[in-house]
């Protein structure tokens, strides 16, 4: 009989900060998405079948956080977005840390990509905020640490 190690994921232990301010009031379902902006390598195949690849040095990402319409973080993000619109001073550090796992993402530079879509209905809705980032500063997924 083998003894396993049960792991527990707790969404309350996922911390996202933007400009050092923790975001709160997550929507139900998927509330954080991280997508790389580029493929890690591109491949080129010659007429004779020789294959070469080129490494992309684009370590930027698109990050989406989805908040409930009632989240106080919407006010903070709206303020930063408006500051950026008026002064071009909306670039802030962005971090995502899963305290119940081993995931860590840190970007020294990130900004709000666009206004969130806004809908009003009978029930509380969601606000999806999309960020673009500069190069990643640190990444640790499943125990692998990769300096940016």
C-alpha positions as CSV (number, residue, x, y, z in Angstrom):
1,X,0.0,0.0,0.0
2,X,1.5,3.3,-1.1
3,X,1.1,6.5,0.9
4,X,0.2,9.5,-1.3
5,X,0.4,13.1,-0.6
6,X,-2.9,14.8,-0.9
7,X,-2.6,18.4,-2.2
8,X,-5.2,21.1,-1.5
9,X,-5.8,24.1,-3.8
10,X,-7.4,27.1,-2.2
11,X,-8.4,29.9,-4.5
12,X,-8.4,32.3,-1.5
13,X,-4.6,31.7,-1.4
14,X,-4.0,33.0,-4.9
15,X,-2.8,36.6,-4.5
16,X,-2.6,39.1,-7.3
17,X,-1.1,42.5,-6.9
18,X,-1.0,45.4,-9.3
19,X,1.2,48.3,-8.3
20,X,1.6,46.7,-4.9
21,X,-2.2,46.7,-4.3
22,X,-3.8,43.3,-3.8
23,X,-6.8,42.7,-6.0
24,X,-9.9,41.1,-4.4
25,X,-13.5,40.2,-5.3
26,X,-12.9,37.4,-7.7
27,X,-15.6,36.2,-10.1
28,X,-16.9,32.6,-10.0
29,X,-15.1,30.2,-12.4
30,X,-11.8,31.1,-14.0
31,X,-10.7,34.3,-12.4
32,X,-7.0,34.5,-13.6
33,X,-5.6,33.7,-17.1
34,X,-1.9,34.0,-18.1
35,X,-1.1,33.6,-21.8
36,X,2.3,33.9,-23.4
37,X,2.5,36.5,-26.2
38,X,4.7,34.4,-28.5
39,X,5.7,30.8,-29.2
40,X,8.9,29.8,-27.5
41,X,10.4,28.7,-30.9
42,X,9.5,29.1,-34.5
43,X,10.5,26.4,-37.0
44,X,11.7,26.7,-40.6
45,X,12.0,23.7,-42.9
46,X,14.0,23.9,-46.1
47,X,13.2,22.4,-49.5
48,X,15.6,19.5,-48.7
49,X,13.9,18.8,-45.3
50,X,16.6,20.5,-43.2
51,X,15.0,22.0,-40.1
52,X,16.1,25.0,-38.1
53,X,14.5,26.8,-35.3
54,X,14.7,30.3,-33.9
55,X,14.2,31.0,-30.2
56,X,11.8,33.9,-29.4
57,X,13.1,36.3,-26.8
58,X,9.6,37.6,-26.3
59,X,8.8,36.7,-22.6
60,X,5.8,39.1,-22.5
61,X,2.3,37.9,-21.5
62,X,-1.3,38.8,-21.6
63,X,-2.9,38.4,-18.2
64,X,-6.7,38.6,-17.6
65,X,-8.2,38.9,-14.1
66,X,-12.0,38.6,-13.8
67,X,-13.6,40.4,-10.9
68,X,-17.2,40.5,-9.7
69,X,-18.9,43.8,-10.7
70,X,-19.1,44.6,-7.0
71,X,-15.4,44.2,-6.3
72,X,-13.7,47.3,-4.8
73,X,-10.7,46.5,-7.0
74,X,-12.7,47.7,-10.1
75,X,-12.4,51.3,-8.7
76,X,-8.7,51.0,-8.2
77,X,-8.1,49.5,-11.7
78,X,-10.4,52.2,-13.3
79,X,-8.4,54.9,-11.5
80,X,-5.0,53.5,-12.8
81,X,-6.5,53.1,-16.3
82,X,-7.6,56.7,-16.3
83,X,-4.3,57.9,-15.0
84,X,-2.6,56.0,-17.8
85,X,-5.0,57.5,-20.4
86,X,-4.3,61.1,-19.2
87,X,-0.6,60.9,-18.2
88,X,0.9,57.7,-19.7
89,X,1.8,56.8,-16.0
90,X,-0.1,53.6,-15.7
91,X,2.7,51.0,-15.8
92,X,2.9,49.1,-12.6
93,X,4.4,45.8,-11.3
94,X,2.1,42.8,-11.6
95,X,2.4,39.6,-9.6
96,X,0.5,36.4,-9.2
97,X,1.3,34.0,-6.3
98,X,-0.4,30.7,-5.4
99,X,0.4,30.2,-1.7
100,X,-1.1,26.7,-1.7
101,X,1.0,25.6,-4.7
102,X,4.3,26.6,-6.3
103,X,3.2,29.1,-9.0
104,X,4.7,32.5,-9.0
105,X,4.6,35.1,-11.8
106,X,6.2,38.6,-11.6
107,X,6.4,41.3,-14.2
108,X,8.1,44.5,-13.3
109,X,6.1,46.3,-15.9
110,X,2.4,45.8,-16.8
111,X,-0.4,48.0,-17.9
112,X,-4.2,47.7,-18.5
113,X,-4.6,46.9,-22.1
114,X,-8.2,48.1,-22.6
115,X,-11.4,49.0,-20.8
116,X,-13.3,46.0,-19.5
117,X,-16.6,45.2,-21.2
118,X,-19.4,46.4,-19.0
119,X,-22.8,44.8,-18.9
120,X,-25.7,45.3,-16.4
121,X,-28.2,42.7,-15.6
122,X,-30.6,41.4,-12.9
123,X,-27.7,39.6,-11.1
124,X,-24.2,40.7,-10.3
125,X,-22.0,40.5,-13.4
126,X,-18.2,40.3,-14.0
127,X,-15.5,42.6,-15.2
128,X,-12.6,41.1,-17.1
129,X,-9.5,43.2,-17.0
130,X,-6.8,42.5,-19.6
131,X,-3.2,43.5,-18.9
132,X,-0.2,43.5,-21.3
133,X,3.2,43.0,-19.7
134,X,6.9,43.7,-20.4
135,X,9.4,40.9,-20.0
136,X,8.7,38.5,-17.1
137,X,10.9,39.1,-14.1
138,X,10.5,35.7,-12.4
139,X,8.5,32.6,-13.0
140,X,8.1,29.5,-10.8
141,X,5.6,26.9,-12.0
142,X,5.6,23.5,-10.4
143,X,8.9,24.0,-8.7
144,X,10.9,25.2,-11.7
145,X,12.4,28.6,-11.1
146,X,13.4,30.6,-14.2
147,X,14.8,34.1,-13.8
148,X,13.5,36.5,-16.3
